[in-house]
Amino acid sequence: MTNFVPRKNYGALLEPRDGVLHGAGQCLQAFEIYTDLLRDQQTLPLIYMMYVSARMPPEKMTKTVAKWREGLDRFPELPLMPQIGLGMTSDGSPEKHYEHDVASGVHDESLRALFEALGEMGRPFFLRIGYECNGPWNGYEPASYRDAFARVTGLLRESGAPGATVWCVEPFEIEKAYDWRPDDALADWWSVDWFDPVHMSASIDFLEEADRRKKPVMIGESSPRRLGTTDAAARWDKWYRPYFKTIRSQAGIKAFCYINWDWQGRMEQWADWGDSRLESDPILVKRWCEEMKSPLYLHA
């Protein structure tokens, strides 16, 4: 497929020229299955997704990165770049948000341990600080979130670890998300997560604003949810088609990450999301593989 607009190049940290980085996740088993689907046509992903809490004790931070390293080493042929979601809340419990503690330096030791370990790992990485910052399920307050973003960015840059900072929003009521926007000098990339078909169209103003501010955009998380049908062709038309149409038509999108997961049986709040594994139907595999052959996408 060649029907895409040429990419814009803003010169941001870890930004590729003239293409879109291809990523997936978000557990090793799912990632391994995903890579197997694409191995024969050599369109393997460059980004692998992972998550960590900002208040994890320093020694556990170090051990966590060591486990990440072991997992990534299982794919020696892939120069994988971690895409790390740094949480400052308790998933599903917004009243437990603690970005204000991050902003005041309470968790500096843990963050320094994280960045030291990532620096030793030696792989370039993306850091989505307080991802989906405007989502009510996180509970972040705009002012304390902006302060926390600045604190984390300062520690990262001080460490010298090869990481790019990413400001990530969720697309419902996206016009309000700018209350959480960090200073332009602090966010290397902007990001938005897509789960519902309407998320793509709801993000257009955000994509245009990112372009005005010369920020490349990453689709940080994406996966079809609650489609209400098991018909693979209908699922493709309802979610995947507008997904790729938007990526192809928006010149500022420079990376995407797909969650190849069966959400059923995961955490309670995801129980009704359904099965988003491509391998669940040959139609999805075939069409996805065809899309990945486009020269727009950058693979390992």
KEDREN-424574 format. One line per 5 residues: number of its first residue (from 1); their letters; for each residue z, x negated, y negated of N, C-alpha, C. Coordinates in pm, whole numbers, plus 50000, padded with zeros to 5 digits. Example, Ala and Ser with C-alpha at 12.3 -4.5 7.8 and 13.67 -1.06 7.14 Angstrom:
BEGIN
1) AS) 50780 48681 50569 50780 48770 50450 50780 48680 50330; 50708 48715 50225 50714 48633 50106 50787 48710 49997
end
This chain:
BEGIN
1) MTNFV) 50000 49915 50120 50000 50000 50000 50000 49912 49876; 49904 49932 49787 49894 49851 49666 49908 49934 49539; 49939 50062 49554 49948 50149 49436 50087 50139 49373; 50109 50027 49304 50235 50007 49233 50206 49938 49100; 50297 49958 49006 50279 49892 48878 50333 49749 48887
6) PRKNY) 50271 49654 48817 50321 49517 48819 50465 49512 48767; 50543 49423 48824 50682 49411 48782 50696 49339 48648; 50797 49378 48573 50832 49304 48452 50927 49191 48492; 50924 49084 48416 51008 48968 48444 51095 48940 48321; 51227 48947 48340 51320 48935 48228 51390 48799 48223
11) GALLE) 51376 48720 48329 51438 48588 48331 51586 48591 48362; 51634 48696 48430 51776 48706 48465 51809 48615 48583; 51937 48586 48598 51985 48505 48708 51950 48571 48842; 51890 48494 48932 51848 48537 49066 51738 48643 49065; 51675 48665 48949 51566 48763 48943 51438 48702 48999
16) PRDGV) 51373 48769 49095 51246 48718 49146 51134 48747 49047; 51030 48670 49054 50913 48697 48971 50816 48787 49046; 50774 48893 48981 50660 48973 49026 50679 49041 49161; 50802 49074 49197 50823 49142 49323 50960 49205 49332; 50985 49270 49446 51110 49343 49469 51179 49286 49592
21) LHGAG) 51301 49237 49574 51378 49184 49686 51414 49296 49782; 51405 49267 49909 51426 49365 50016 51561 49336 50083; 51651 49437 50086 51782 49418 50146 51824 49536 50231; 51929 49515 50311 51978 49620 50401 52123 49593 50437; 52185 49691 50503 52323 49680 50548 52361 49806 50624
26) QCLQA) 52491 49837 50649 52595 49758 50587 52702 49713 50686; 52659 49692 50809 52742 49624 50908 52647 49539 50993; 52700 49437 51058 52615 49343 51130 52533 49410 51240; 52593 49502 51313 52521 49568 51420 52401 49646 51367; 52424 49724 51260 52315 49801 51199 52208 49708 51142
31) FEIYT) 52253 49599 51081 52159 49504 51020 52073 49438 51127; 52133 49404 51239 52059 49340 51347 51952 49433 51403; 51987 49561 51421 51890 49659 51469 51776 49675 51368; 51814 49680 51241 51714 49694 51135 51616 49577 51135; 51667 49455 51146 51579 49339 51146 51487 49340 51268
36) DLLRD) 51538 49388 51381 51455 49394 51501 51334 49487 51481; 51354 49593 51402 51244 49686 51376 51130 49619 51300; 51163 49518 51220 51066 49458 51129 51023 49318 51169; 51084 49265 51273 51062 49125 51309 50916 49094 51342; 50851 49181 51418 50715 49154 51463 50616 49143 51347
41) QQTLP) 50639 49218 51241 50546 49212 51128 50596 49119 51017; 50707 49050 51045 50759 48947 50954 50785 49000 50813; 50849 49116 50806 50892 49170 50676 51044 49184 50678; 51111 49075 50707 51256 49076 50725 51329 49070 50590; 51447 49129 50581 51519 49138 50453 51572 49004 50404
46) LIYMM) 51590 48997 50273 51646 48880 50206 51791 48901 50162; 51835 49027 50156 51969 49060 50107 52047 49130 50217; 52175 49093 50230 52266 49161 50323 52386 49212 50244; 52423 49338 50266 52529 49403 50189 52666 49384 50254; 52770 49369 50169 52908 49359 50216 53002 49403 50105
51) YVSAR) 53130 49419 50139 53227 49475 50045 53361 49401 50055; 53434 49399 49943 53566 49336 49942 53650 49398 49831; 53781 49400 49851 53873 49452 49752 53923 49338 49663; 53928 49362 49532 53970 49258 49438 54116 49218 49455; 54197 49302 49517 54339 49268 49533 54372 49216 49673
56) MPPEK) 54272 49184 49751 54296 49121 49880 54368 48988 49857; 54472 48956 49933 54543 48829 49914 54450 48709 49924; 54478 48602 49851 54387 48487 49847 54352 48431 49984; 54452 48417 50071 54423 48360 50202 54331 48451 50285; 54346 48583 50264 54260 48677 50334 54119 48675 50275
61) MTKTV) 54110 48652 50145 53978 48637 50082 53901 48524 50149; 53969 48411 50165 53906 48294 50224 53860 48322 50366; 53946 48391 50444 53911 48424 50581 53796 48525 50587; 53794 48618 50493 53687 48718 50489 53552 48653 50464; 53546 48560 50369 53420 48491 50342 53379 48408 50463
66) AKWRE) 53476 48349 50533 53444 48272 50654 53380 48362 50760; 53430 48486 50772 53371 48582 50866 53230 48621 50821; 53213 48639 50690 53078 48668 50639 52983 48556 50677; 53031 48435 50659 52947 48318 50688 52907 48316 50835; 53002 48344 50923 52972 48349 51066 52867 48456 51096
71) GLDRF) 52882 48571 51031 52785 48679 51052 52646 48642 51004; 52638 48583 50885 52508 48544 50831 52443 48434 50913; 52526 48347 50971 52472 48238 51052 52409 48289 51182; 52431 48416 51215 52365 48474 51332 52216 48496 51307; 52175 48481 51181 52034 48498 51145 51985 48370 51078
76) PELPL) 51980 48260 51153 51947 48130 51092 51809 48124 51030; 51719 48213 51074 51583 48212 51020 51572 48284 50887; 51680 48351 50844 51677 48431 50721 51762 48365 50613; 51704 48333 50497 51781 48279 50385 51853 48391 50310; 51947 48456 50379 52007 48579 50328 52097 48554 50207
81) MPQIG) 52083 48643 50109 52170 48644 49991 52267 48761 50005; 52398 48736 50006 52494 48846 50009 52484 48932 49883; 52499 49061 49903 52513 49155 49792 52650 49218 49810; 52745 49179 49725 52887 49208 49745 52933 49318 49650; 52987 49425 49709 53051 49529 49630 53198 49494 49613
86) LGMTS) 53239 49464 49490 53378 49429 49461 53452 49554 49415; 53540 49607 49500 53612 49729 49468 53742 49703 49393; 53776 49798 49306 53902 49790 49230 53975 49924 49239; 53962 49989 49354 54023 50118 49378 54042 50135 49527; 54095 50248 49569 54108 50280 49711 54006 50388 49742
91) DGSPE) 53916 50361 49837 53806 50452 49865 53856 50593 49896; 53812 50690 49816 53853 50828 49836 53985 50866 49772; 54051 50770 49707 54180 50796 49641 54174 50744 49498; 54106 50814 49407 54086 50763 49272 54215 50737 49195; 54323 50804 49235 54450 50782 49166 54505 50642 49191
96) KHYEH) 54446 50570 49287 54494 50436 49321 54409 50326 49257; 54329 50361 49158 54247 50258 49093 54335 50154 49025; 54288 50030 49023 54371 49922 48967 54288 49824 48883; 54179 49874 48824 54097 49785 48741 54175 49731 48622; 54277 49807 48577 54360 49759 48466 54437 49633 48506
101) DVASG) 54479 49625 48633 54547 49505 48681 54450 49387 48690; 54328 49415 48732 54227 49310 48735 54203 49259 48594; 54194 49351 48498 54167 49313 48359 54279 49228 48301; 54403 49253 48342 54517 49179 48287 54544 49048 48360; 54466 49018 48464 54481 48890 48532 54570 48891 48654
106) VHDES) 54619 49008 48696 54710 49016 48810 54646 48960 48936; 54516 48978 48951 54448 48937 49074 54358 48815 49055; 54387 48736 48952 54305 48616 48927 54306 48520 49046; 54421 48500 49106 54430 48404 49217 54340 48447 49333; 54340 48578 49362 54255 48629 49470 54108 48611 49437
111) LRALF) 54071 48640 49314 53932 48628 49273 53887 48482 49272; 53973 48393 49229 53939 48250 49234 53916 48205 49377; 54000 48256 49469 53983 48220 49610 53849 48273 49662; 53813 48393 49622 53685 48451 49662 53569 48365 49614; 53571 48329 49487 53458 48256 49430 53454 48112 49481
116) EALGE) 53568 48054 49507 53569 47920 49565 53504 47921 49703; 53541 48021 49785 53486 48031 49919 53336 48059 49915; 53294 48146 49823 53152 48177 49810 53074 48054 49762; 53135 47977 49674 53070 47854 49629 53050 47757 49743; 53152 47746 49829 53140 47656 49944 53038 47707 50045
121) MGRPF) 53021 47840 50053 52922 47894 50144 52781 47853 50101; 52760 47841 49970 52636 47783 49921 52518 47877 49911; 52538 48006 49933 52428 48102 49923 52433 48172 49788; 52320 48188 49721 52318 48273 49602 52361 48415 49640; 52432 48482 49550 52480 48617 49582 52481 48705 49459
126) FLRIG) 52482 48835 49485 52495 48937 49381 52635 48998 49391; 52700 49020 49277 52834 49077 49275 52833 49207 49195; 52841 49320 49266 52847 49451 49198 52994 49480 49169; 53033 49457 49046 53173 49464 49005 53212 49610 48982; 53306 49661 49064 53348 49800 49049 53230 49894 49060
131) YECNG) 53154 49882 49168 53030 49957 49188 53053 50108 49175; 52949 50178 49127 52956 50322 49095 53074 50349 49002; 53077 50270 48894 53194 50267 48805 53225 50403 48743; 53123 50486 48721 53144 50616 48659 53171 50727 48759; 53171 50696 48887 53198 50797 48990 53343 50842 48986
136) PWNGY) 53369 50973 48979 53507 51022 48972 53589 50985 49095; 53523 50953 49207 53596 50915 49328 53661 50776 49314; 53620 50701 49211 53680 50569 49188 53798 50574 49092; 53789 50661 48991 53899 50676 48897 53904 50573 48786; 53800 50491 48771 53803 50387 48668 53802 50448 48528
141) EPASY) 53884 50392 48441 53882 50428 48299 53783 50336 48228; 53701 50391 48137 53597 50308 48076 53647 50179 48012; 53750 50186 47929 53795 50067 47858 53849 49961 47953; 53933 50003 48047 53991 49905 48140 53886 49853 48236; 53787 49936 48270 53678 49887 48354 53599 49779 48282
146) RDAFA) 53565 49803 48157 53489 49701 48081 53568 49571 48071; 53698 49583 48049 53781 49462 48042 53786 49391 48177; 53793 49468 48286 53795 49408 48419 53663 49338 48448; 53552 49401 48411 53421 49341 48432 53415 49206 48359; 53464 49203 48237 53464 49078 48160 53552 48972 48226
151) RVTGL) 53667 49013 48277 53759 48919 48341 53695 48858 48466; 53640 48943 48551 53578 48896 48675 53459 48805 48644; 53378 48844 48547 53262 48763 48511 53305 48626 48462; 53408 48622 48381 53458 48494 48331 53505 48403 48443; 53577 48459 48540 53625 48380 48653 53509 48331 48740
156) LRESG) 53410 48417 48761 53295 48378 48840 53220 48263 48774; 53193 48275 48647 53116 48172 48578 53196 48043 48566; 53325 48055 48549 53412 47938 48545 53410 47862 48678; 53396 47936 48788 53399 47875 48921 53274 47795 48952; 53163 47831 48890 53038 47765 48920 52969 47817 49045
161) APGAT) 53025 47918 49111 52962 47976 49229 52830 48041 49189; 52729 48037 49277 52594 48083 49241 52576 48233 49251; 52651 48308 49170 52647 48453 49177 52598 48517 49049; 52523 48627 49064 52478 48708 48951 52562 48834 48943; 52607 48871 48824 52687 48991 48805 52597 49113 48795
166) VWCVE) 52645 49225 48852 52567 49348 48856 52654 49464 48810; 52606 49537 48709 52673 49660 48665 52608 49776 48737; 52689 49851 48814 52635 49955 48902 52693 50092 48867; 52604 50193 48857 52647 50329 48826 52599 50424 48935; 52653 50546 48933 52600 50654 49017 52526 50750 48924
171) PFEIE) 52420 50816 48973 52325 50879 48882 52354 51021 48833; 52456 51090 48885 52486 51221 48829 52556 51203 48695; 52516 51282 48596 52568 51269 48459 52555 51125 48411; 52439 51068 48437 52420 50927 48410 52424 50895 48261; 52401 50998 48178 52407 50974 48034 52549 50937 47988
176) KAYDW) 52649 50975 48067 52788 50939 48034 52826 50801 48084; 52743 50743 48171 52777 50616 48233 52786 50502 48133; 52720 50515 48018 52720 50407 47921 52858 50382 47861; 52951 50476 47879 53088 50452 47835 53149 50335 47912; 53099 50310 48033 53151 50202 48118 53068 50073 48104
181) RPDDA) 52966 50075 48020 52873 49962 48016 52938 49836 47961; 52932 49725 48036 52983 49598 47985 52889 49539 47882; 52936 49441 47811 52853 49371 47714 52730 49314 47784; 52617 49317 47716 52493 49269 47775 52503 49124 47822; 52583 49043 47756 52595 48902 47794 52669 48885 47926
186) LADWW) 52737 48990 47973 52819 48980 48093 52748 49028 48220; 52656 49122 48207 52587 49178 48324 52448 49117 48337; 52427 49043 48444 52295 48984 48467 52193 49090 48510; 52238 49184 48593 52154 49293 48643 52221 49426 48614; 52142 49532 48614 52193 49669 48622 52159 49724 48760
191) SVDWF) 52233 49828 48800 52213 49883 48934 52246 50031 48936; 52181 50103 49027 52209 50245 49048 52196 50272 49198; 52277 50364 49250 52276 50397 49392 52210 50532 49415; 52127 50541 49519 52051 50663 49546 52081 50717 49685; 52131 50842 49690 52159 50909 49817 52092 51046 49828
196) DPVHM) 52080 51117 49718 52016 51248 49717 51875 51237 49658; 51783 51325 49696 51648 51319 49641 51645 51325 49488; 51738 51399 49429 51737 51412 49282 51784 51285 49212; 51845 51194 49286 51895 51072 49223 51783 50990 49161; 51666 50992 49222 51555 50910 49170 51512 50959 49032
201) SASID) 51487 51088 49021 51443 51142 48891 51555 51137 48788; 51680 51149 48834 51793 51145 48741 51816 51007 48682; 51754 50906 48741 51778 50768 48699 51674 50715 48600; 51574 50794 48566 51463 50742 48484 51511 50693 48348; 51595 50770 48280 51644 50725 48149 51722 50595 48161
206) FLEEA) 51800 50582 48269 51876 50460 48294 51782 50341 48313; 51676 50362 48389 51579 50255 48413 51510 50215 48283; 51481 50312 48200 51417 50283 48072 51511 50207 47979; 51640 50244 47980 51738 50174 47897 51756 50031 47946; 51758 50011 48079 51768 49876 48134 51649 49791 48087
211) DRRKK) 51531 49850 48084 51413 49778 48038 51427 49740 47891; 51477 49832 47810 51495 49802 47667 51592 49685 47648; 51691 49676 47736 51790 49568 47727 51752 49446 47811; 51632 49451 47871 51578 49340 47949 51668 49304 48067; 51707 49408 48141 51788 49391 48261 51709 49434 48384
216) PVMIG) 51692 49345 48481 51632 49390 48607 51727 49487 48677; 51671 49577 48754 51751 49681 48820 51747 49663 48972; 51863 49677 49032 51878 49676 49177 51920 49816 49223; 51853 49868 49327 51903 49986 49395 52010 49934 49490; 52136 49940 49448 52244 49870 49518 52276 49929 49654
221) ESSPR) 52274 50060 49664 52294 50130 49791 52196 50246 49795; 52140 50272 49911 52050 50386 49924 52045 50430 50069; 52048 50563 50087 52047 50620 50221 52036 50771 50205; 51949 50838 50281 51938 50984 50268 52060 51053 50328; 52112 51152 50257 52229 51224 50307 52207 51375 50298
226) RLGTT) 52266 51446 50396 52267 51593 50397 52129 51653 50376; 52030 51605 50449 51895 51657 50431 51875 51793 50496; 51962 51830 50587 51954 51964 50644 51840 51986 50739; 51779 51879 50790 51670 51893 50886 51667 51771 50976; 51626 51791 51100 51609 51679 51192 51462 51641 51206
231) DAAAR) 51376 51710 51133 51232 51683 51137 51204 51557 51056; 51162 51450 51123 51145 51321 51057 51039 51326 50947; 50929 51396 50971 50824 51405 50869 50874 51476 50744; 50953 51582 50765 51010 51654 50650 51111 51567 50577; 51190 51492 50651 51287 51401 50589 51214 51296 50507
236) WDKWY) 51104 51246 50560 51029 51145 50485 50977 51203 50353; 50921 51321 50359 50866 51383 50238 50975 51415 50136; 51092 51453 50184 51199 51497 50094 51273 51382 50028; 51292 51271 50100 51373 51161 50045 51295 51031 50034; 51235 50984 50141 51173 50852 50141 51052 50845 50049
241) RPYFK) 50972 50950 50046 50853 50947 49962 50889 50933 49813; 50979 51018 49759 51015 50997 49618 51090 50866 49594; 51162 50820 49695 51232 50692 49685 51133 50578 49658; 51034 50566 49744 50938 50457 49727 50844 50482 49610; 50814 50607 49581 50730 50637 49465 50796 50588 49337
246) TIRSQ) 50928 50610 49326 51000 50567 49207 51006 50415 49200; 51034 50349 49311 51037 50203 49311 50901 50147 49271; 50794 50204 49324 50661 50152 49295 50619 50177 49149; 50671 50284 49089 50626 50321 48955 50712 50265 48842; 50828 50206 48877 50919 50156 48775 50918 50004 48775
251) AGIKA) 50860 49947 48670 50835 49803 48666 50961 49718 48660; 51073 49778 48623 51196 49700 48610 51280 49692 48736; 51245 49767 48840 51318 49760 48967 51276 49633 49040; 51374 49546 49067 51344 49416 49126 51415 49392 49259; 51494 49491 49307 51560 49476 49437 51603 49613 49487
256) FCYIN) 51606 49630 49619 51661 49751 49678 51735 49715 49807; 51837 49794 49840 51914 49775 49963 51929 49909 50033; 51889 49914 50158 51893 50037 50237 52007 50030 50338; 52085 50140 50348 52195 50149 50445 52141 50218 50570; 52119 50139 50673 52062 50188 50798 52177 50227 50892
261) WDWQG) 52234 50346 50870 52359 50386 50935 52354 50529 50985; 52428 50554 51090 52462 50690 51129 52596 50720 51064; 52594 50801 50958 52715 50826 50880 52814 50914 50955; 52767 50989 51052 52855 51076 51129 52954 50990 51209; 53080 51030 51206 53180 50954 51278 53239 50840 51198
266) RMEQW) 53193 50824 51072 53253 50723 50984 53374 50787 50916; 53403 50746 50794 53517 50802 50723 53496 50952 50699; 53605 51024 50685 53599 51170 50679 53506 51221 50569; 53508 51154 50452 53427 51204 50341 53277 51185 50365; 53239 51110 50470 53098 51089 50500 53054 51166 50625
271) ADWGD) 53141 51241 50685 53115 51300 50817 52991 51390 50820; 52958 51454 50707 52845 51547 50705 52719 51485 50645; 52715 51353 50629 52599 51289 50567 52481 51280 50662; 52506 51282 50793 52397 51277 50889 52361 51137 50934; 52248 51126 51001 52203 51002 51062 52088 50944 50979
276) SRLES) 52110 50827 50918 52007 50764 50834 51945 50642 50901; 51966 50627 51031 51906 50514 51101 51756 50536 51118; 51678 50439 51079 51534 50450 51096 51497 50462 51243; 51570 50391 51327 51538 50390 51470 51564 50524 51538; 51619 50621 51461 51644 50753 51520 51515 50830 51546
281) DPILV) 51402 50787 51484 51276 50856 51506 51159 50761 51485; 51063 50759 51577 50947 50668 51564 50866 50690 51437; 50865 50813 51386 50790 50841 51263 50849 50763 51146; 50982 50761 51138 51048 50687 51030 51020 50539 51041; 51028 50486 51162 51001 50343 51183 50859 50309 51140
286) KRWCE) 50763 50388 51184 50622 50361 51153 50596 50363 51004; 50646 50465 50936 50618 50477 50792 50693 50373 50712; 50815 50342 50754 50892 50238 50684 50821 50103 50698; 50778 50071 50819 50710 49944 50842 50582 49936 50760; 50510 50046 50749 50388 50047 50668 50420 50020 50521
291) EMKSP) 50528 50082 50473 50567 50060 50333 50604 49915 50308; 50676 49854 50402 50723 49716 50384 50609 49615 50383; 50490 49655 50431 50375 49564 50429 50316 49549 50289; 50358 49633 50196 50306 49625 50060 50339 49490 49999; 50246 49428 49926 50273 49301 49859 50377 49311 49749
296) LYLHA) 50421 49432 49718 50525 49448 49618 50657 49389 49664; 50686 49395 49793 50819 49360 49844 50825 49214 49885; 50939 49152 49857 50962 49012 49892 51054 49006 50012; 51009 48938 50117 51082 48933 50243 51122 48790 50276; 51208 48779 50378 51249 48645 50423 51133 48580 50495
end
